[in-house]
Amino acid sequence: MTMWRALPALFPALASTRTASLHLLARRTLHSAFPQRSISLCHPTTLPRSKDGLQARRTYATRVTNGISPASVLIVNKLRTKPVIDAINTLLAYIRSNYPGVQIFHEMRSDIPNGVQVWHPGPDADPIDLVITIGGDGTILHASSLFKVGAVPPVLSFSMGTLGFLLPFHIDDYTKAIDSAFAGRITVLHRMRLSCTFKDSGGDRIDTQAEDWQVMNEIALHRGSSPHLNTIDVFVDGQHLTEAVSDGLIVSTPTGSTAYSLSAGGPIVHPSLSAIVLTPICPRSLSFRPLVFPSSSSITLRISERSRASASLSMDGQVSHLLKPGESVTVRASLYPIPCINRSSITEPSEMREGEEGAGPGKEDDWVRDINNLLQYNATFRSKALTRHQRS
């Protein structure tokens, strides 16, 4: 702790960067540089190297206070069932009543709510200060895909009774969550995303719409409907790592480590870490184990000329491309993570919690709660029985 407290003195840029991000003084700069506005800085800042060669980085978990109230909100929701319609109407009524000057947008769909403005993603999109999602984890992945290029506004996610790693708020908490977001008293976790580049067998770039896709969970190369295994050459920063003979490979973010990668035997990685996870899908070799690389790494997956099958490319669960033998995809960390508002944003101020146990605002970790509640992490038969007894 002493070392980190001394960092601002060692690196003046650290203090200035942190102050600017906490008080959101760089909003105009972001607006001029990117099509979308954000009420917080949405990318980690690289700082000068110290004498021992180590590099200080701005933390991926940021407490934002005294922020600028958002002037525009984008509503993203799953299919409009009766509960979702009621939740949207309640949210819209609350925002319009308490924050009448806020513009409310919704993407163009057949079930667009009444009284909102249509929002079209792209370079000429209307600026958005806050994204509110209503649904499950898939709704947040869809919201991420709407901002394929440039910075992403903070995302406030509400669940409709479903469980998910990306759903810190239940819809019943909408008043506290919205008030905290509009007051700027929020804890933001910058969840890393991935970007990719495609090349043909000659090394020339392949023009595809997936080029600009920013992936929040994972990029998966798999054999699809083919009965044959894929043969894939893996390169890390240009150096050949291995030839993988398997059903496929998964390159995931820390957020995606609890999704497809986890089902394939990959490690669980805390979302505040900056890392890239490589996980094989049913490899032929039993010694082919998952690997974790720093986010500065560039991972290239090239379909071997000896591969008996092409490989389908899935990005956050959506099939986007088919790679033939000799073609490749290079995966890197995106410059634009997605800032997710944590549940600790609505905890009581520390001065109001004297004598109480538990973590204060900005220190509560949604992830720790989630791996226990959702994954039943390290739960024994006895602890599971106790949990069932407590619920009954």
N, C-alpha and C positions, 0 to 999 in steps of 0.2 A: 504493500500500500504506500510505503514511503516513497518508493521509486516513482509511482504514478502521480503522486502529489507534487513531486519535483519536476515532472515533465514540462508544465507551463513555463517554469523558469529556464529550463534547458532549451526549450523550443518555443519562442514567442509566438510562432504560427499556431501552436496548439491552443493557446488562450484565446487568440483572436478568432480562430475558426469555431471554437466551442461557443464563444459569446455570440457570434453571428448566427449560428444555427439555433441556439436557444431562444434568441430574441427575434429570429426570422428577419434579419436585416437584408438578406440576400434575395428577397422575393422578386424584386424588380429585375435583378440580374437573371434569375431563372426564367422569368416570363419572356425576357428578350431573347434568351438562348434556346428555349424549347417551346413547343406549341401549347403545353399545358402548364398552368400555374400550380404551385404547391405551397402549403403553409409551413413547410419545413424543408431543410436541405435533404435531398433524397439520395445522396451518394456519399460513400466514405471518402474522406480526404486523406491523401498520402502526405506524410510529413517528412522533413529532412532526416537523413540518416544520422545516427549518433556516432560517436567515435568508435564504439565497438562493433559497428556495422549493423546493429539492430535498427529496425524501422518502427517508429511509433505510428499508430493508426487511430483514427477517431473510432470510438466504440460504436457498435451496431445497435446498441440500445440507448436511446436518447430521451431524456426527460425534457419536454417542451413546456415552458410556462410563459405567461404574458404574451401569448401569441396574437396574431391578427385574426379576427373572426373571418371565417370563409365567406366569400361573396357568392359562390356558386357551388351547387351540390349535384352530383350525378347519382341517381338511384339505379342499382343493378339488382335484379331479382331473378329467382328461378321461375318456372312455369307458374302462372297465376292461378293457383287453387283458391278456394274460399278463405282459408287462414291467411294466405299470402296477401290477398286483396285487402282483407281487413287490416293487416299489419301495415301495408303501404298507406292506406287511407288514414290510419291513426298517425303515422309518422308525418305525412304531408300536412295534416291538420295542425300538429304540434309545431312544426317548423314555421308554417305560415302565421300561426298565432303569436309565437314568441320571437321569430326572426323574420319579420315581413319583408325586409329588403333583400333576402337571399333568392337568387335565381335557382330554380329546380329543373334539372334536365333528366331525360331518360332516353336510352338508345331506341332507335326506330324499330318497333315491333308491332305486331297486330294487337297485342294486349297492353299498349301503352296507357298509363293512368291518365285520368282527366286533369286538365289544367297545368300540365308540365310542358316544357319546351323539348323539342326533338334534338338529340345530340348525335352527331355523326363523327366517328373516330377518323383520325388522319391528320395531316400537316396543317389543315385549315380548321381544325376543330375549335369549338368554343372553349375558352380556358376553364378548367375545373379546379376547385380548391379542396374539395373533399368528396370521396366516394363512399357511399353507403350501400352495403350489400345485404340482401335478405335471402337466406337460403342455407345451403350447405357449403362444404369446401369447394365443390365444383363451381359455385357461383363466384367465389373469389378468384379461382383460376380463370374464369371467363372475364372478370373485371381486369385482371392482369393483361390478358390478351388484347384488350381494347387500347392499351397504351404500349404499342409495340416499339415505338421509337421515342426516346427522350425520357424525361423524369416522370414519375408517377405520383399523383397526389396521395396523401394519407388515406388509408382505407379503414373504415369503421364497419365491422362485420357483426351481423345479428343472425343467430340461429333460430330456426322455427321448431325447436324441440329436438332436432337431430344433433348427434355428437360429431365433433370434428376437431382436428388439431388447429384449424385456422378460425375457429369461432369462439372468441373470448366472451362475447356478450349474448345473453338471451334476450329475446325481443321484449320481455317484461321490464328490462332495465333501460329501455330506450331514452327515458327522460334524463337520467343521470349521465348516460353516455353522450347524448347529443349536447347537453349543457356543458360538459367538460370539453368536448371537442370544439364547440363554438367559443368557449372562453380561453382556449389554448392550453388548458391544463391537461396535457396528455403525455402518456409514455408511448414512444414509438419504437417498434422493433423493425429494423431495416432487413427484410428478408431477401437474401441473394437470389438473383435470376441468372439464367444462362443465355448466351447468344451463340449462333452457329454459322459456319461458312461451308458451302458445298463446292467440290471440285470434281472434274471429270478425270478420266484415266490419263489425260495429257497434262494435268495440273492446272487447267484453266477453270475459272470460276463458273459454276452453273447458275444461270439466272432462274431463280425460283422465288415465289412469294414467301416461302418459309425463311428466306434469308434474314428478314427483319423480325422474326418471331422472338419474343423474349419469353423464356420458359421459366416457370416458377418451381415446378416439381422435378421433372426429368425429361431427358431425351433418350429414347430406347430404340436400338437397332435389333430387329428380331426376324425370324424366318417366316413369319406370317403363316400362310396356308401351305407352304412348301413342306414336304416330308423330310427334307434333308437339313443337316446342320449347316450353320453359317461358318465360314472361315474368315476371320477378321483380323487384320494386322493393327495393332495398337501402338501409337507413337505418343510420347510425352515430351513436349518441348522439342519436337523434331527427332528425338532419340527413340529407336525401336524398343518397345517394352516386351511384347510377346505376340505370338500368333494364337488367337483365341478360336477354338473349335467348340461351338456351343449353340444353344438355341438363340443366343443374342447377348447384347451387352446393354447395361443401363448406366448413363452418366447423370447423376442427380445432384441437386443442391442439398444443403443441410435440411431445408424444409421438406424436400422430397425424400429424405432418408427414412421417413416413417410411412412412405407410400409403397409404390411398386418395388423399390429397392429393398425395403424391409422384407417383403414377401419372398424375394429372391435370396434372402440370407445376408443382406447388407447390414452395416452398423447403424446404430441410432446416433445422430449427430445433433448437437444443440444448434438451433437456428441462428443464434447470434454469432456463431463461428463463421469464418470465411474460408470455405473449403469446397472441393469437388470430390464426389464419391463415384468410384468405378466399380460396378457390381456385375459379375457374370450371371447369365440365366442358364441354368442346367449345363454347366461346362462338362466336356468329356474328361478333362483332367481333374482329379480330386484335389490337386495342389493349387488350383487356380482360385485364390481367395480374394475377397473384396479389398480395394485399396482406397486410401484417402489422400488427396493431393492438396497442396495450397491453392488458393484461388488465383494465384498468378500463373498457374500452369495452363498450357494449351494442350488439349487432348484430341488427337486425330484418330478416327476410326475409318480404316480403308478396307473395303471388301476385296479380299484376295482374289487374284486371277484364278486360283485353284478352287475357289468356292463353288459348290455345286448349285447354289441358289442365290438369288438376289436377296436383299434385305429391305424390309419395310421400316420406315422411320416414323416413330410416333413421338409427338411432342405434347406433353401434358395430356396424354390419352387420345390425342387426335392424330390419325394417320395423315401425314402431309407429303411424303415423298417415297420413291422406291429407288434404292441405290443398287446399281448393277456392278458386277465384278470390275475392279479398277477404280470405281468412284469412291469418294470419301466425304466425310463430314468432320469439321474441326470445331470443337466446343471450347468456349472460353467463358469466364465470368463476365456478366453484363456490367456495364458502368452504371446501370440504373436499377437498383434493388426496389422492392415494393415496400413502402413504409406502412406497417400494420399497427393500429392502435391497440394497446394491451388493456386487459381488464384492470390492471393496477391504476389506470387513469381515473377510475371512479372511487378509489379508496379514500378514506377520510384523511385530511391533512395531518401531518405528524403532530402538530401542536394540539390536536383534538384527540390524540390517541394515547395520552399519558397513562401509564400503568397497564396498557393492553399488550397482549402477546401478539406475535406475528410480524410479518414484514410491513414496513411502511410504504407510502406511495413511491412508485418508481423502482421498488426493490422486489415486489412480488413477481414470481416467475410463473407465467401461465403454462409453460412447457412442463415444468415439474409436476404440476397438477394434472396435466393432460396425460402424461405417460403412466401415471398411476390410475387415473379414472378410465382412460380409453384403452390402454394396453394391458392394464392390470399388471404392471411391471413387477417382476419377481414375486408375484402373489403365489403363495403355497395353497395346498388344498385346504388347510386349516383357515388361512386368512380369507379365502374365498367363501368358506362356509360362514365365517363371522360376518362378512359383508352382506351375504344373503339374509342372515338373521337380523342384522341391523336394519336392512331395508324393509323387512316384514314387520 
